[in-house]
Amino acid sequence: MNEINFSSQEKDLLTSKIQKYFTDELDHDIGQFDAEFLLDFFSKEIGGHYYNRGLFDAQTIISGKLEDVAETVNEAISEIEKQVD
């Protein structure tokens, strides 16, 4: 798997969310550098797990849709079959 990279805007948004979480939930202020370092750590060490879960969820949805399509196709073919003796 390739390294998870965020755009500058995404990184700024995620960094500010980390800082807000530390302030609101842990009553501890961290700087932008520390928040970016933490984001990089989580992206590298944990991000793959979230990425894989997203792929699994997408695969489950697509498989369900393909089953629906197959069922619809089978029904449509049954409707146009010719009756034979």
Biopython code that builds the backbone (N, CA, C, O; Angstrom):
import numpy as np
from Bio.PDB.StructureBuilder import StructureBuilder

atoms = [
    (1, "MET", "N", (0.844, -1.176, 0.000)),
    (1, "MET", "CA", (0.000, 0.000, 0.000)),
    (1, "MET", "C", (0.886, 1.236, 0.000)),
    (1, "MET", "O", (1.914, 1.285, 0.676)),
    (2, "ASN", "N", (0.472, 2.219, -0.763)),
    (2, "ASN", "CA", (1.201, 3.476, -0.790)),
    (2, "ASN", "C", (0.971, 4.259, 0.491)),
    (2, "ASN", "O", (-0.001, 4.041, 1.214)),
    (3, "GLU", "N", (1.871, 5.153, 0.743)),
    (3, "GLU", "CA", (1.756, 6.017, 1.922)),
    (3, "GLU", "C", (0.525, 6.905, 1.797)),
    (3, "GLU", "O", (0.197, 7.370, 0.706)),
    (4, "ILE", "N", (-0.152, 7.136, 2.910)),
    (4, "ILE", "CA", (-1.332, 8.002, 2.915)),
    (4, "ILE", "C", (-0.864, 9.450, 2.977)),
    (4, "ILE", "O", (-0.157, 9.852, 3.901)),
    (5, "ASN", "N", (-1.270, 10.216, 1.987)),
    (5, "ASN", "CA", (-0.896, 11.627, 1.923)),
    (5, "ASN", "C", (-2.147, 12.484, 1.864)),
    (5, "ASN", "O", (-3.138, 12.113, 1.235)),
    (6, "PHE", "N", (-2.094, 13.620, 2.517)),
    (6, "PHE", "CA", (-3.190, 14.570, 2.507)),
    (6, "PHE", "C", (-2.735, 15.861, 1.844)),
    (6, "PHE", "O", (-1.556, 16.212, 1.887)),
    (7, "SER", "N", (-3.678, 16.562, 1.232)),
    (7, "SER", "CA", (-3.360, 17.875, 0.680)),
    (7, "SER", "C", (-3.055, 18.827, 1.843)),
    (7, "SER", "O", (-3.319, 18.507, 3.002)),
    (8, "SER", "N", (-2.510, 19.969, 1.528)),
    (8, "SER", "CA", (-2.202, 20.969, 2.570)),
    (8, "SER", "C", (-3.462, 21.375, 3.316)),
    (8, "SER", "O", (-3.453, 21.512, 4.539)),
    (9, "GLN", "N", (-4.554, 21.568, 2.567)),
    (9, "GLN", "CA", (-5.815, 21.966, 3.205)),
    (9, "GLN", "C", (-6.335, 20.861, 4.124)),
    (9, "GLN", "O", (-6.779, 21.136, 5.238)),
    (10, "GLU", "N", (-6.279, 19.616, 3.659)),
    (10, "GLU", "CA", (-6.731, 18.497, 4.488)),
    (10, "GLU", "C", (-5.866, 18.381, 5.749)),
    (10, "GLU", "O", (-6.374, 18.182, 6.853)),
    (11, "LYS", "N", (-4.559, 18.509, 5.559)),
    (11, "LYS", "CA", (-3.647, 18.395, 6.697)),
    (11, "LYS", "C", (-3.905, 19.501, 7.711)),
    (11, "LYS", "O", (-3.890, 19.257, 8.917)),
    (12, "ASP", "N", (-4.143, 20.721, 7.223)),
    (12, "ASP", "CA", (-4.454, 21.841, 8.124)),
    (12, "ASP", "C", (-5.738, 21.572, 8.905)),
    (12, "ASP", "O", (-5.801, 21.809, 10.111)),
    (13, "LEU", "N", (-6.769, 21.071, 8.204)),
    (13, "LEU", "CA", (-8.040, 20.771, 8.852)),
    (13, "LEU", "C", (-7.872, 19.674, 9.903)),
    (13, "LEU", "O", (-8.347, 19.815, 11.029)),
    (14, "LEU", "N", (-7.198, 18.586, 9.539)),
    (14, "LEU", "CA", (-7.006, 17.479, 10.477)),
    (14, "LEU", "C", (-6.148, 17.888, 11.665)),
    (14, "LEU", "O", (-6.412, 17.484, 12.798)),
    (15, "THR", "N", (-5.139, 18.677, 11.411)),
    (15, "THR", "CA", (-4.271, 19.164, 12.485)),
    (15, "THR", "C", (-5.060, 20.017, 13.467)),
    (15, "THR", "O", (-4.903, 19.880, 14.681)),
    (16, "SER", "N", (-5.911, 20.900, 12.941)),
    (16, "SER", "CA", (-6.706, 21.748, 13.841)),
    (16, "SER", "C", (-7.707, 20.908, 14.634)),
    (16, "SER", "O", (-8.004, 21.231, 15.784)),
    (17, "LYS", "N", (-8.233, 19.831, 14.035)),
    (17, "LYS", "CA", (-9.142, 18.939, 14.762)),
    (17, "LYS", "C", (-8.405, 18.228, 15.897)),
    (17, "LYS", "O", (-8.949, 18.064, 16.989)),
    (18, "ILE", "N", (-7.176, 17.812, 15.639)),
    (18, "ILE", "CA", (-6.373, 17.169, 16.681)),
    (18, "ILE", "C", (-6.110, 18.161, 17.816)),
    (18, "ILE", "O", (-6.246, 17.814, 18.989)),
    (19, "GLN", "N", (-5.739, 19.375, 17.470)),
    (19, "GLN", "CA", (-5.485, 20.382, 18.492)),
    (19, "GLN", "C", (-6.748, 20.661, 19.314)),
    (19, "GLN", "O", (-6.687, 20.776, 20.538)),
    (20, "LYS", "N", (-7.890, 20.768, 18.631)),
    (20, "LYS", "CA", (-9.144, 21.017, 19.332)),
    (20, "LYS", "C", (-9.483, 19.858, 20.263)),
    (20, "LYS", "O", (-9.937, 20.076, 21.386)),
    (21, "TYR", "N", (-9.265, 18.629, 19.803)),
    (21, "TYR", "CA", (-9.541, 17.459, 20.636)),
    (21, "TYR", "C", (-8.686, 17.497, 21.903)),
    (21, "TYR", "O", (-9.193, 17.276, 23.003)),
    (22, "PHE", "N", (-7.401, 17.774, 21.749)),
    (22, "PHE", "CA", (-6.520, 17.827, 22.916)),
    (22, "PHE", "C", (-6.957, 18.912, 23.890)),
    (22, "PHE", "O", (-6.917, 18.721, 25.106)),
    (23, "THR", "N", (-7.370, 20.043, 23.351)),
    (23, "THR", "CA", (-7.810, 21.142, 24.213)),
    (23, "THR", "C", (-9.126, 20.807, 24.909)),
    (23, "THR", "O", (-9.245, 20.958, 26.125)),
    (24, "ASP", "N", (-10.110, 20.355, 24.140)),
    (24, "ASP", "CA", (-11.453, 20.116, 24.678)),
    (24, "ASP", "C", (-11.540, 18.881, 25.569)),
    (24, "ASP", "O", (-12.171, 18.918, 26.625)),
    (25, "GLU", "N", (-10.921, 17.808, 25.152)),
    (25, "GLU", "CA", (-11.084, 16.525, 25.842)),
    (25, "GLU", "C", (-9.993, 16.225, 26.866)),
    (25, "GLU", "O", (-10.244, 15.572, 27.880)),
    (26, "LEU", "N", (-8.800, 16.699, 26.597)),
    (26, "LEU", "CA", (-7.678, 16.370, 27.481)),
    (26, "LEU", "C", (-7.174, 17.569, 28.274)),
    (26, "LEU", "O", (-6.269, 17.449, 29.099)),
    (27, "ASP", "N", (-7.781, 18.737, 28.008)),
    (27, "ASP", "CA", (-7.382, 19.970, 28.673)),
    (27, "ASP", "C", (-5.871, 20.184, 28.565)),
    (27, "ASP", "O", (-5.186, 20.511, 29.534)),
    (28, "HIS", "N", (-5.388, 19.984, 27.341)),
    (28, "HIS", "CA", (-3.950, 20.102, 27.074)),
    (28, "HIS", "C", (-3.778, 20.743, 25.703)),
    (28, "HIS", "O", (-4.351, 20.288, 24.713)),
    (29, "ASP", "N", (-2.987, 21.796, 25.661)),
    (29, "ASP", "CA", (-2.733, 22.467, 24.385)),
    (29, "ASP", "C", (-1.496, 21.861, 23.728)),
    (29, "ASP", "O", (-0.461, 21.675, 24.366)),
    (30, "ILE", "N", (-1.630, 21.558, 22.435)),
    (30, "ILE", "CA", (-0.457, 21.116, 21.678)),
    (30, "ILE", "C", (-0.309, 22.032, 20.472)),
    (30, "ILE", "O", (-1.292, 22.554, 19.946)),
    (31, "GLY", "N", (0.910, 22.215, 20.052)),
    (31, "GLY", "CA", (1.184, 23.085, 18.920)),
    (31, "GLY", "C", (0.898, 22.396, 17.596)),
    (31, "GLY", "O", (0.601, 21.203, 17.532)),
    (32, "GLN", "N", (1.000, 23.193, 16.550)),
    (32, "GLN", "CA", (0.722, 22.672, 15.210)),
    (32, "GLN", "C", (1.726, 21.587, 14.831)),
    (32, "GLN", "O", (1.348, 20.580, 14.232)),
    (33, "PHE", "N", (2.993, 21.779, 15.169)),
    (33, "PHE", "CA", (4.018, 20.795, 14.837)),
    (33, "PHE", "C", (3.720, 19.450, 15.500)),
    (33, "PHE", "O", (3.802, 18.406, 14.853)),
    (34, "ASP", "N", (3.378, 19.473, 16.778)),
    (34, "ASP", "CA", (3.063, 18.230, 17.483)),
    (34, "ASP", "C", (1.818, 17.565, 16.918)),
    (34, "ASP", "O", (1.764, 16.340, 16.805)),
    (35, "ALA", "N", (0.813, 18.367, 16.559)),
    (35, "ALA", "CA", (-0.412, 17.815, 15.977)),
    (35, "ALA", "C", (-0.116, 17.191, 14.612)),
    (35, "ALA", "O", (-0.654, 16.130, 14.294)),
    (36, "GLU", "N", (0.720, 17.823, 13.815)),
    (36, "GLU", "CA", (1.102, 17.265, 12.514)),
    (36, "GLU", "C", (1.897, 15.975, 12.698)),
    (36, "GLU", "O", (1.700, 15.007, 11.963)),
    (37, "PHE", "N", (2.783, 15.966, 13.669)),
    (37, "PHE", "CA", (3.570, 14.767, 13.963)),
    (37, "PHE", "C", (2.647, 13.614, 14.360)),
    (37, "PHE", "O", (2.835, 12.483, 13.913)),
    (38, "LEU", "N", (1.649, 13.905, 15.202)),
    (38, "LEU", "CA", (0.694, 12.887, 15.624)),
    (38, "LEU", "C", (-0.132, 12.402, 14.432)),
    (38, "LEU", "O", (-0.377, 11.203, 14.297)),
    (39, "LEU", "N", (-0.561, 13.319, 13.575)),
    (39, "LEU", "CA", (-1.306, 12.949, 12.371)),
    (39, "LEU", "C", (-0.468, 12.034, 11.482)),
    (39, "LEU", "O", (-0.972, 11.029, 10.981)),
    (40, "ASP", "N", (0.788, 12.368, 11.285)),
    (40, "ASP", "CA", (1.678, 11.532, 10.465)),
    (40, "ASP", "C", (1.845, 10.147, 11.079)),
    (40, "ASP", "O", (1.856, 9.144, 10.365)),
    (41, "PHE", "N", (1.972, 10.094, 12.385)),
    (41, "PHE", "CA", (2.108, 8.808, 13.074)),
    (41, "PHE", "C", (0.873, 7.943, 12.848)),
    (41, "PHE", "O", (0.983, 6.782, 12.455)),
    (42, "PHE", "N", (-0.314, 8.523, 13.101)),
    (42, "PHE", "CA", (-1.550, 7.756, 12.924)),
    (42, "PHE", "C", (-1.752, 7.353, 11.470)),
    (42, "PHE", "O", (-2.202, 6.241, 11.193)),
    (43, "SER", "N", (-1.427, 8.234, 10.551)),
    (43, "SER", "CA", (-1.568, 7.904, 9.129)),
    (43, "SER", "C", (-0.695, 6.715, 8.763)),
    (43, "SER", "O", (-1.127, 5.815, 8.043)),
    (44, "LYS", "N", (0.529, 6.715, 9.259)),
    (44, "LYS", "CA", (1.477, 5.652, 8.924)),
    (44, "LYS", "C", (1.151, 4.353, 9.649)),
    (44, "LYS", "O", (1.169, 3.286, 9.035)),
    (45, "GLU", "N", (0.856, 4.424, 10.930)),
    (45, "GLU", "CA", (0.717, 3.222, 11.751)),
    (45, "GLU", "C", (-0.706, 2.661, 11.814)),
    (45, "GLU", "O", (-0.884, 1.457, 12.002)),
    (46, "ILE", "N", (-1.714, 3.514, 11.661)),
    (46, "ILE", "CA", (-3.092, 3.068, 11.840)),
    (46, "ILE", "C", (-3.933, 3.290, 10.586)),
    (46, "ILE", "O", (-4.939, 2.609, 10.389)),
    (47, "GLY", "N", (-3.541, 4.210, 9.760)),
    (47, "GLY", "CA", (-4.318, 4.570, 8.575)),
    (47, "GLY", "C", (-4.670, 3.396, 7.690)),
    (47, "GLY", "O", (-5.773, 3.344, 7.146)),
    (48, "GLY", "N", (-3.763, 2.458, 7.534)),
    (48, "GLY", "CA", (-4.012, 1.292, 6.693)),
    (48, "GLY", "C", (-5.193, 0.472, 7.165)),
    (48, "GLY", "O", (-5.917, -0.100, 6.351)),
    (49, "HIS", "N", (-5.395, 0.409, 8.469)),
    (49, "HIS", "CA", (-6.527, -0.342, 9.013)),
    (49, "HIS", "C", (-7.850, 0.311, 8.606)),
    (49, "HIS", "O", (-8.795, -0.376, 8.217)),
    (50, "TYR", "N", (-7.911, 1.642, 8.696)),
    (50, "TYR", "CA", (-9.111, 2.357, 8.280)),
    (50, "TYR", "C", (-9.316, 2.247, 6.769)),
    (50, "TYR", "O", (-10.441, 2.086, 6.294)),
    (51, "TYR", "N", (-8.236, 2.335, 6.037)),
    (51, "TYR", "CA", (-8.288, 2.215, 4.579)),
    (51, "TYR", "C", (-8.832, 0.842, 4.180)),
    (51, "TYR", "O", (-9.721, 0.739, 3.334)),
    (52, "ASN", "N", (-8.294, -0.202, 4.792)),
    (52, "ASN", "CA", (-8.746, -1.560, 4.483)),
    (52, "ASN", "C", (-10.202, -1.770, 4.861)),
    (52, "ASN", "O", (-10.934, -2.446, 4.138)),
    (53, "ARG", "N", (-10.636, -1.206, 5.978)),
    (53, "ARG", "CA", (-12.038, -1.316, 6.385)),
    (53, "ARG", "C", (-12.926, -0.634, 5.346)),
    (53, "ARG", "O", (-13.989, -1.151, 5.003)),
    (54, "GLY", "N", (-12.497, 0.515, 4.848)),
    (54, "GLY", "CA", (-13.250, 1.214, 3.806)),
    (54, "GLY", "C", (-13.352, 0.375, 2.536)),
    (54, "GLY", "O", (-14.411, 0.314, 1.910)),
    (55, "LEU", "N", (-12.258, -0.265, 2.161)),
    (55, "LEU", "CA", (-12.285, -1.145, 0.993)),
    (55, "LEU", "C", (-13.233, -2.315, 1.209)),
    (55, "LEU", "O", (-13.996, -2.669, 0.310)),
    (56, "PHE", "N", (-13.190, -2.916, 2.392)),
    (56, "PHE", "CA", (-14.070, -4.033, 2.713)),
    (56, "PHE", "C", (-15.537, -3.601, 2.639)),
    (56, "PHE", "O", (-16.373, -4.307, 2.074)),
    (57, "ASP", "N", (-15.836, -2.438, 3.214)),
    (57, "ASP", "CA", (-17.209, -1.925, 3.185)),
    (57, "ASP", "C", (-17.660, -1.659, 1.747)),
    (57, "ASP", "O", (-18.789, -1.983, 1.379)),
    (58, "ALA", "N", (-16.781, -1.070, 0.938)),
    (58, "ALA", "CA", (-17.118, -0.800, -0.462)),
    (58, "ALA", "C", (-17.348, -2.109, -1.212)),
    (58, "ALA", "O", (-18.282, -2.215, -2.007)),
    (59, "GLN", "N", (-16.505, -3.098, -0.964)),
    (59, "GLN", "CA", (-16.656, -4.396, -1.614)),
    (59, "GLN", "C", (-17.988, -5.046, -1.237)),
    (59, "GLN", "O", (-18.650, -5.642, -2.087)),
    (60, "THR", "N", (-18.375, -4.938, 0.008)),
    (60, "THR", "CA", (-19.645, -5.494, 0.465)),
    (60, "THR", "C", (-20.820, -4.831, -0.246)),
    (60, "THR", "O", (-21.750, -5.512, -0.681)),
    (61, "ILE", "N", (-20.781, -3.521, -0.364)),
    (61, "ILE", "CA", (-21.857, -2.787, -1.047)),
    (61, "ILE", "C", (-21.901, -3.164, -2.528)),
    (61, "ILE", "O", (-22.975, -3.419, -3.072)),
    (62, "ILE", "N", (-20.749, -3.199, -3.172)),
    (62, "ILE", "CA", (-20.705, -3.532, -4.602)),
    (62, "ILE", "C", (-21.186, -4.961, -4.834)),
    (62, "ILE", "O", (-21.922, -5.218, -5.787)),
    (63, "SER", "N", (-20.782, -5.886, -3.979)),
    (63, "SER", "CA", (-21.233, -7.279, -4.123)),
    (63, "SER", "C", (-22.752, -7.370, -4.015)),
    (63, "SER", "O", (-23.386, -8.096, -4.781)),
    (64, "GLY", "N", (-23.330, -6.643, -3.078)),
    (64, "GLY", "CA", (-24.781, -6.626, -2.922)),
    (64, "GLY", "C", (-25.466, -6.076, -4.162)),
    (64, "GLY", "O", (-26.472, -6.621, -4.616)),
    (65, "LYS", "N", (-24.923, -5.001, -4.705)),
    (65, "LYS", "CA", (-25.505, -4.405, -5.917)),
    (65, "LYS", "C", (-25.380, -5.363, -7.096)),
    (65, "LYS", "O", (-26.303, -5.469, -7.904)),
    (66, "LEU", "N", (-24.256, -6.060, -7.205)),
    (66, "LEU", "CA", (-24.081, -7.021, -8.294)),
    (66, "LEU", "C", (-25.067, -8.181, -8.171)),
    (66, "LEU", "O", (-25.576, -8.676, -9.177)),
    (67, "GLU", "N", (-25.335, -8.609, -6.951)),
    (67, "GLU", "CA", (-26.340, -9.658, -6.742)),
    (67, "GLU", "C", (-27.717, -9.168, -7.177)),
    (67, "GLU", "O", (-28.484, -9.918, -7.782)),
    (68, "ASP", "N", (-28.032, -7.903, -6.867)),
    (68, "ASP", "CA", (-29.315, -7.328, -7.288)),
    (68, "ASP", "C", (-29.415, -7.303, -8.817)),
    (68, "ASP", "O", (-30.454, -7.638, -9.386)),
    (69, "VAL", "N", (-28.329, -6.904, -9.467)),
    (69, "VAL", "CA", (-28.309, -6.851, -10.932)),
    (69, "VAL", "C", (-28.479, -8.250, -11.504)),
    (69, "VAL", "O", (-29.257, -8.443, -12.438)),
    (70, "ALA", "N", (-27.764, -9.230, -10.958)),
    (70, "ALA", "CA", (-27.872, -10.608, -11.439)),
    (70, "ALA", "C", (-29.300, -11.120, -11.292)),
    (70, "ALA", "O", (-29.815, -11.785, -12.190)),
    (71, "GLU", "N", (-29.931, -10.820, -10.184)),
    (71, "GLU", "CA", (-31.318, -11.250, -9.957)),
    (71, "GLU", "C", (-32.259, -10.606, -10.965)),
    (71, "GLU", "O", (-33.145, -11.269, -11.504)),
    (72, "THR", "N", (-32.069, -9.318, -11.221)),
    (72, "THR", "CA", (-32.897, -8.601, -12.189)),
    (72, "THR", "C", (-32.713, -9.177, -13.590)),
    (72, "THR", "O", (-33.682, -9.357, -14.328)),
    (73, "VAL", "N", (-31.466, -9.465, -13.950)),
    (73, "VAL", "CA", (-31.177, -10.049, -15.264)),
    (73, "VAL", "C", (-31.830, -11.422, -15.380)),
    (73, "VAL", "O", (-32.451, -11.728, -16.398)),
    (74, "ASN", "N", (-31.696, -12.241, -14.360)),
    (74, "ASN", "CA", (-32.306, -13.577, -14.391)),
    (74, "ASN", "C", (-33.828, -13.495, -14.536)),
    (74, "ASN", "O", (-34.423, -14.274, -15.281)),
    (75, "GLU", "N", (-34.451, -12.564, -13.833)),
    (75, "GLU", "CA", (-35.900, -12.379, -13.941)),
    (75, "GLU", "C", (-36.284, -11.935, -15.354)),
    (75, "GLU", "O", (-37.258, -12.431, -15.921)),
    (76, "ALA", "N", (-35.515, -10.998, -15.920)),
    (76, "ALA", "CA", (-35.810, -10.492, -17.259)),
    (76, "ALA", "C", (-35.667, -11.602, -18.296)),
    (76, "ALA", "O", (-36.473, -11.691, -19.223)),
    (77, "ILE", "N", (-34.664, -12.435, -18.149)),
    (77, "ILE", "CA", (-34.468, -13.540, -19.088)),
    (77, "ILE", "C", (-35.591, -14.557, -18.952)),
    (77, "ILE", "O", (-36.081, -15.079, -19.953)),
    (78, "SER", "N", (-36.003, -14.844, -17.722)),
    (78, "SER", "CA", (-37.107, -15.782, -17.499)),
    (78, "SER", "C", (-38.390, -15.293, -18.167)),
    (78, "SER", "O", (-39.162, -16.094, -18.692)),
    (79, "GLU", "N", (-38.614, -14.000, -18.148)),
    (79, "GLU", "CA", (-39.825, -13.430, -18.738)),
    (79, "GLU", "C", (-39.862, -13.576, -20.256)),
    (79, "GLU", "O", (-40.945, -13.660, -20.835)),
    (80, "ILE", "N", (-38.717, -13.608, -20.904)),
    (80, "ILE", "CA", (-38.715, -13.681, -22.366)),
    (80, "ILE", "C", (-38.403, -15.067, -22.899)),
    (80, "ILE", "O", (-38.323, -15.271, -24.111)),
    (81, "GLU", "N", (-38.226, -16.022, -21.991)),
    (81, "GLU", "CA", (-37.987, -17.392, -22.462)),
    (81, "GLU", "C", (-39.193, -17.914, -23.222)),
    (81, "GLU", "O", (-40.336, -17.606, -22.884)),
    (82, "LYS", "N", (-38.932, -18.700, -24.243)),
    (82, "LYS", "CA", (-39.987, -19.343, -25.020)),
    (82, "LYS", "C", (-40.361, -20.642, -24.353)),
    (82, "LYS", "O", (-39.492, -21.388, -23.899)),
    (83, "GLN", "N", (-41.632, -20.915, -24.293)),
    (83, "GLN", "CA", (-42.103, -22.174, -23.725)),
    (83, "GLN", "C", (-41.875, -23.271, -24.764)),
    (83, "GLN", "O", (-42.248, -23.146, -25.931)),
    (84, "VAL", "N", (-41.258, -24.332, -24.298)),
    (84, "VAL", "CA", (-41.029, -25.459, -25.194)),
    (84, "VAL", "C", (-41.680, -26.702, -24.616)),
    (84, "VAL", "O", (-41.824, -26.843, -23.402)),
    (85, "ASP", "N", (-42.076, -27.615, -25.527)),
    (85, "ASP", "CA", (-42.707, -28.862, -25.095)),
    (85, "ASP", "C", (-41.674, -29.878, -24.708)),
    (85, "ASP", "O", (-42.020, -30.993, -24.317)),
]
sb = StructureBuilder()
sb.init_structure("model")
sb.init_model(0)
sb.init_chain("A")
sb.init_seg("    ")
for serial, (resi, resn, name, xyz) in enumerate(atoms, 1):
    if name == "N":
        sb.init_residue(resn, " ", resi, " ")
    sb.init_atom(name, np.array(xyz, "f"), 0.0, 1.0, " ", f" {name:<3s}", serial, name[0])
structure = sb.get_structure()
